[in-house]
Amino acid sequence: MSGSDEKKRVVITGLGVIAPNANGVADFELALRKGRSGLKHQEKMVEAKFGCTVAGSPVGVDELCEETFREEELLAMNMNHRYAALAALEAWQDAGLARPDYDSDEVDWRSGAILGTGIGGMDTIAEKVVPLTNAGKIRRMGSVCVEQVMASGISARLSGLLALGNQVTTNSSACSTGTEALSMGLERIRAGLADRMLCGGAEAASHYIWSGFDAMRVLNRGSNDEPEKASRPMSASAGGFIPGAGAGVVLLESLESALERGARIHAELKGSAVNCGGQRMGGSMTAPNPTSVQRCIREALADAGIGPDQVDVINGHLTATGADPREVEAWAKALEREPGGLPPITATKSMIGHALGAAGGIESVASILMVEHGFVHPSINCEDVHPEIQPHAASIPHEAMERPDLECLVKAGFGFGDVNACLVFARYRE
């Protein structure tokens, strides 16, 4: 061990998710095991003349919100808020914590939230702010417009719903956002500044959010007729990523607090690392510096006190772009594994697309479920493994694998700006 036994231990006591292929943790786990895709044809993308007309949008969310929130709360929530609030409330209640009365004066000073988003309330900006401003009809925007479009609106919304009195903030680091949020929450609890932190990310489903990526030609334009096969991480026929949306929220808690409450523990967050490649050494605004990726993985393992040979499963960032071969190579080098020796490496995005700022949150929920229940979900749509990944083809699970011996899973997220975040999840042991 590298001193991690001297650090305050942090465990996961609550999970919540809104995803393209399932709402709620129980159905999400089933979807993961079955390799169920949530990608669908999007008529608004067709109307806007996108090259890619497939995306992952959660369904049934408005009905869930009507069952869960008061009318006045719903009037103030845009899509990003709704996803985040549903997932966070599920995580809170999954942890055995009660939802406070809305008119109570009690504040939970030891609980906070770090909920990230990438582009956030773009749908509200596009559908309301810009057209009404341009038309000179500002008064028609309403009184909740600012709280819907400000990035911190999703975390601020939770502070009111759950009476959170500790740090409540929103981070934004492109596609590493959700992963980074968990790392930040881990550090706050380790420092003794909080007992519980709701961490993760959310992203609305909006063609306004996705349009810039289509303009960059990084979305897959070749699978519009087969939506469920459109997201193809690690595949030779991958043609770019498929945009997704939703929210994934994890309740991190100090081990002392969890034990004192008698809470169920899903898993332990043993360590993390966050860094940036400086857009050097092959890194750029849109591509990761491979050296910084390897450093981030190694630093997370060191923080966790875990050796490279102890990693049982990898949940990669793996977007179905040209970055996939370089990512797999970075994993092999960071974990000091030769071809044939890499642990199972799987891509949650193959089923849900790339949920941008929510990706790390949703994929962390998937990672924790795999650790807790001892399985590895499949990485679908990569039967034709990319030639540069072929040496590691035996490590790609095409069907769900039962792994009751699974002790350690490493999850990473890499984002525009050459930023990286890595988490080490482990089966909880007393």
C-alpha positions in Angstrom: 0.0 0.0 0.0 1.2 3.6 -0.7 -0.3 5.2 2.4 -4.0 5.0 1.2 -4.8 3.2 4.4 -4.1 6.4 6.3 -6.6 8.3 4.2 -10.3 8.7 5.2 -12.1 5.9 3.4 -15.0 7.0 1.1 -17.7 4.6 0.0 -20.7 4.7 -2.3 -24.1 4.4 -0.5 -26.5 5.7 -3.2 -26.9 5.5 -7.0 -29.3 7.2 -9.4 -29.5 7.3 -13.1 -31.5 8.6 -16.1 -30.1 7.1 -19.3 -31.1 6.5 -22.9 -31.6 2.8 -22.3 -33.2 2.9 -18.8 -34.5 5.1 -16.0 -33.6 4.0 -12.5 -30.8 1.8 -11.3 -32.6 -1.6 -11.3 -33.6 -1.3 -15.0 -30.3 0.2 -15.9 -28.4 -2.8 -14.5 -30.7 -5.1 -16.5 -30.1 -3.0 -19.7 -26.4 -3.2 -19.1 -26.4 -7.0 -18.7 -28.5 -7.5 -21.8 -26.5 -5.1 -23.9 -29.7 -3.0 -24.6 -29.1 0.0 -26.8 -31.0 3.2 -26.1 -30.1 4.9 -29.4 -33.0 6.1 -31.6 -33.8 8.0 -34.8 -34.2 11.7 -34.0 -36.6 13.6 -36.2 -35.4 17.0 -35.1 -31.9 16.1 -36.3 -33.4 15.3 -39.7 -35.3 18.5 -39.9 -32.2 20.5 -39.0 -30.3 18.6 -41.8 -27.8 16.9 -39.5 -25.4 14.4 -41.1 -26.0 12.2 -38.1 -29.7 11.6 -37.2 -29.2 9.2 -34.3 -28.9 10.1 -30.6 -29.6 8.7 -27.1 -32.5 10.5 -25.4 -34.1 9.2 -22.2 -37.8 8.5 -22.5 -40.6 8.8 -20.0 -38.9 11.5 -18.0 -41.8 14.0 -17.9 -44.1 11.3 -16.5 -41.5 10.5 -13.8 -41.2 14.2 -13.0 -45.0 14.6 -12.6 -45.0 11.8 -10.1 -42.0 13.1 -8.2 -42.1 16.9 -8.0 -44.7 19.6 -7.2 -46.1 21.7 -10.1 -44.3 24.8 -9.0 -41.0 22.9 -8.9 -41.6 21.5 -12.4 -42.3 25.0 -13.8 -38.8 26.0 -12.8 -37.0 22.9 -14.2 -35.8 22.6 -17.8 -34.6 19.2 -19.2 -31.2 19.4 -17.7 -32.6 20.1 -14.2 -35.2 17.3 -14.5 -32.6 14.7 -15.4 -30.3 15.8 -12.6 -33.0 16.1 -10.0 -34.5 12.6 -10.7 -31.1 10.9 -10.6 -30.0 12.7 -7.5 -33.2 12.1 -5.6 -32.9 8.3 -6.5 -29.3 8.3 -5.2 -30.4 10.1 -2.0 -33.2 7.7 -1.3 -31.2 4.7 -2.4 -28.8 5.6 0.4 -31.6 5.4 2.9 -31.9 9.2 3.4 -35.3 10.9 3.6 -36.4 13.6 1.3 -37.0 16.7 3.5 -40.3 18.5 3.6 -40.2 21.5 1.2 -41.4 23.8 4.0 -38.9 22.6 6.6 -36.3 24.9 8.1 -33.8 22.2 8.7 -30.5 22.2 6.7 -28.1 19.3 6.3 -24.8 21.1 6.9 -22.7 17.9 6.3 -24.2 17.0 2.9 -23.4 18.8 -0.4 -23.3 18.3 -4.2 -20.9 18.6 -7.1 -23.0 18.0 -10.2 -21.4 18.9 -13.5 -22.7 19.6 -17.0 -21.0 20.2 -20.3 -23.3 22.5 -22.2 -26.2 22.5 -19.8 -29.2 24.7 -20.6 -28.5 25.2 -24.3 -32.1 24.1 -25.1 -33.4 26.9 -23.0 -31.0 29.4 -24.5 -31.9 28.4 -28.1 -35.7 28.0 -27.6 -36.3 30.9 -25.3 -33.5 33.4 -24.5 -32.2 34.1 -28.0 -35.6 34.3 -29.9 -37.3 36.3 -27.3 -34.4 38.7 -26.9 -34.1 39.2 -30.6 -37.8 39.8 -30.9 -37.7 42.4 -28.1 -39.9 40.3 -25.9 -37.7 40.0 -22.9 -40.5 40.2 -20.4 -41.9 37.0 -21.8 -38.9 34.9 -20.7 -40.3 34.5 -17.2 -38.6 34.7 -13.8 -36.8 31.3 -13.9 -34.9 31.8 -17.1 -31.5 32.6 -15.4 -31.6 29.7 -13.0 -32.3 27.4 -16.0 -29.4 28.5 -18.1 -26.7 29.1 -15.5 -24.4 26.2 -15.3 -24.8 25.8 -11.5 -28.5 25.6 -11.9 -28.5 21.8 -11.6 -26.6 21.7 -8.3 -28.5 24.7 -7.0 -31.8 23.0 -7.7 -30.7 20.1 -5.6 -29.7 22.3 -2.6 -33.4 23.4 -2.5 -34.9 19.9 -3.0 -32.7 18.2 -0.4 -31.8 21.1 2.0 -28.1 20.7 1.3 -25.9 22.9 3.5 -22.4 21.9 2.5 -20.6 22.9 -0.7 -23.0 23.0 -3.6 -21.4 23.6 -7.0 -21.1 22.7 -10.7 -17.9 21.7 -12.4 -17.5 21.6 -16.2 -14.5 19.9 -17.9 -16.1 18.8 -21.2 -16.4 15.0 -21.5 -14.4 14.3 -18.2 -16.9 16.4 -16.2 -18.9 13.6 -14.5 -15.8 11.6 -13.7 -14.0 14.7 -12.3 -17.0 15.5 -10.1 -16.6 12.2 -8.2 -12.9 13.0 -7.8 -13.7 16.4 -6.3 -16.3 14.9 -3.9 -13.8 12.2 -2.8 -11.2 14.9 -1.9 -13.8 17.0 0.0 -14.9 14.0 2.2 -11.3 12.9 2.7 -10.4 16.4 4.0 -13.2 16.1 6.6 -15.1 19.0 5.1 -18.3 16.9 4.4 -19.8 13.6 5.3 -21.8 13.1 2.1 -21.5 14.5 -1.4 -23.9 13.9 -4.4 -21.6 13.8 -7.4 -22.0 13.2 -11.1 -23.2 14.9 -14.2 -26.2 15.8 -16.3 -26.8 16.8 -19.9 -30.0 17.7 -21.7 -31.1 16.0 -24.9 -31.2 18.7 -27.5 -30.2 19.0 -31.1 -28.9 22.5 -30.3 -26.3 20.9 -28.0 -25.4 18.3 -30.6 -25.2 20.5 -33.7 -21.7 21.8 -33.1 -20.4 18.2 -33.0 -22.2 17.4 -36.3 -20.5 20.5 -37.8 -17.2 19.1 -36.7 -18.0 15.8 -38.5 -17.2 13.8 -35.4 -20.7 12.2 -35.3 -21.3 8.9 -37.1 -23.1 9.6 -40.3 -23.1 6.1 -41.6 -25.5 4.3 -39.4 -28.7 6.4 -39.6 -30.7 3.5 -40.8 -29.6 1.2 -37.9 -29.7 3.4 -34.8 -29.0 0.7 -32.3 -25.8 -0.2 -34.1 -24.6 3.4 -34.6 -22.4 3.6 -31.5 -19.4 1.4 -32.3 -16.5 1.9 -29.8 -13.3 -0.1 -30.7 -14.8 -1.1 -34.0 -13.1 -1.0 -37.4 -16.3 0.5 -38.9 -16.7 3.1 -36.2 -17.6 6.4 -37.9 -17.7 8.8 -34.9 -19.6 9.1 -31.7 -23.4 9.2 -31.2 -24.6 12.0 -28.9 -26.4 11.0 -25.7 -28.1 12.6 -22.7 -29.3 11.9 -19.2 -27.8 12.0 -15.7 -25.8 9.8 -13.4 -25.4 10.6 -9.7 -23.5 8.8 -7.0 -23.7 9.5 -3.3 -20.2 9.4 -1.8 -20.0 9.1 2.0 -17.3 8.7 4.5 -17.1 5.2 5.8 -17.6 6.4 9.4 -20.8 8.1 8.5 -22.1 5.1 6.5 -21.3 2.7 9.2 -22.9 4.9 11.9 -26.1 5.1 9.8 -26.1 1.4 9.1 -26.2 2.3 5.3 -25.9 -0.3 2.6 -22.5 0.1 0.8 -22.4 -0.5 -2.9 -18.6 -0.2 -3.3 -15.6 1.9 -2.3 -14.0 4.8 -4.2 -10.4 4.0 -3.4 -8.7 6.7 -5.3 -8.7 9.2 -8.2 -6.6 11.5 -10.3 -7.2 14.5 -12.5 -4.7 16.1 -14.9 -4.2 17.9 -18.2 -1.9 17.2 -21.1 -1.2 20.9 -21.8 -2.2 20.3 -25.4 1.4 19.1 -26.1 3.0 15.9 -27.1 0.2 14.9 -29.5 -2.5 16.5 -27.3 -4.7 19.3 -28.6 -8.0 21.0 -27.9 -9.8 17.8 -29.2 -7.2 15.1 -28.7 -5.6 13.7 -25.5 -1.9 13.8 -24.8 -1.2 10.0 -24.5 1.5 10.6 -21.8 -0.9 12.6 -19.6 -3.5 9.8 -20.0 -1.1 7.2 -18.8 0.0 9.5 -15.9 -3.6 10.0 -14.9 -4.3 6.3 -14.7 -1.1 5.6 -12.8 -1.7 8.5 -10.4 -5.2 7.2 -9.6 -3.9 3.7 -8.9 -1.2 5.2 -6.7 -3.7 7.3 -4.8 -5.8 4.1 -4.3 -2.8 2.0 -3.2 -3.6 -0.4 -6.1 -1.0 -2.0 -8.3 -1.4 -2.2 -12.1 -1.6 -5.9 -11.8 -4.6 -5.7 -9.4 -7.0 -4.1 -11.9 -9.7 -6.6 -12.9 -11.8 -4.5 -15.3 -11.5 -1.3 -17.3 -14.5 1.0 -18.1 -13.0 3.2 -20.7 -13.9 6.5 -22.2 -14.0 4.9 -25.7 -16.1 7.1 -27.9 -16.1 5.3 -31.3 -13.7 7.8 -32.8 -10.1 7.6 -34.0 -9.0 8.1 -30.4 -10.1 4.6 -29.4 -6.9 2.8 -30.5 -4.7 5.3 -28.8 -6.8 5.0 -25.6 -6.5 1.2 -25.6 -2.7 1.5 -26.1 -2.5 4.0 -23.2 -4.4 1.5 -20.9 -2.0 -1.3 -21.9 1.1 0.9 -21.2 -0.3 2.3 -17.9 -1.2 -1.1 -16.6 1.9 -2.7 -18.0 0.0 -5.4 -19.9 1.0 -7.1 -23.0 -1.5 -8.1 -25.7 -3.6 -10.9 -24.3 -3.1 -9.7 -20.8 -5.2 -6.6 -20.7 -8.2 -6.9 -18.3 -11.7 -6.9 -19.8 -12.2 -3.4 -21.3 -15.8 -2.3 -22.0 -17.5 0.8 -23.4 -20.8 1.9 -21.8 -21.2 4.4 -24.7 -21.8 1.5 -27.1 -25.3 1.3 -25.5 -26.1 4.9 -24.5 -23.9 7.1 -26.8 -21.7 9.8 -25.5 -23.6 11.8 -22.9 -21.0 14.5 -22.8 -21.0 16.1 -19.3 -23.2 13.3 -18.0 -21.0 10.5 -19.4 -18.8 10.1 -16.4 -21.7 10.1 -14.0 -23.8 7.5 -15.9 -20.7 5.4 -16.6 -19.6 5.5 -13.0 -23.0 4.1 -12.0 -22.4 1.3 -14.5 -19.0 0.7 -13.1 -20.2 0.6 -9.5 -22.9 -1.9 -10.4 -20.4 -4.1 -12.1 -18.2 -4.1 -9.0 -21.0 -4.6 -6.6 -22.7 -7.4 -8.5 -19.6 -9.1 -10.0 -20.2 -8.8 -13.7 -18.9 -7.1 -16.8 -21.4 -5.6 -19.3 -20.8 -6.2 -23.0 -19.3 -3.7 -25.4 -21.7 -4.0 -28.3 -21.2 -3.3 -32.0 -17.5 -4.1 -32.2 -17.5 -7.6 -33.6 -15.2 -6.1 -36.3 -12.5 -5.0 -33.9 -10.3 -2.1 -35.1 -7.0 -3.4 -36.6 -4.9 -1.4 -34.2 -6.9 -2.8 -31.2 -6.9 -6.4 -32.6 -3.9 -7.5 -30.5 -6.2 -6.9 -27.4 -9.4 -8.3 -29.0 -9.6 -11.1 -26.5 -10.1 -8.5 -23.7 -13.3 -7.1 -25.3 -16.5 -8.7 -23.8 -19.2 -9.0 -26.5 -21.6 -10.6 -24.1 -22.1 -10.1 -20.4 -19.5 -11.9 -18.2 -20.1 -13.1 -14.7 -17.1 -12.1 -12.6 -17.8 -12.9 -8.9 -14.1 -12.4 -8.3 -14.2 -8.7 -9.5 -12.4 -6.6 -6.9 -11.1 -3.5 -8.7 -12.4 -1.6 -11.7 -10.8 1.6 -13.1 -13.0 4.2 -14.9 -11.6 7.1 -16.9 -12.9 10.1 -18.8 -11.1 12.3 -21.2 -12.3 15.6 -22.5 -11.8 18.5 -25.0 -9.1 20.7 -23.7 -6.8 17.7 -23.2 -8.2 17.1 -19.7 -8.4 13.7 -17.9 -10.0 12.1 -14.9 -9.7 8.6 -13.5 -11.4 6.7 -10.7 -10.6 3.5 -8.9 -13.6 1.6 -7.6 -13.3 -1.5 -5.4 -15.5 -4.0 -3.8 -16.1 -2.9 -0.2 -14.2 -4.9 2.3 -14.3 -4.2 6.0 
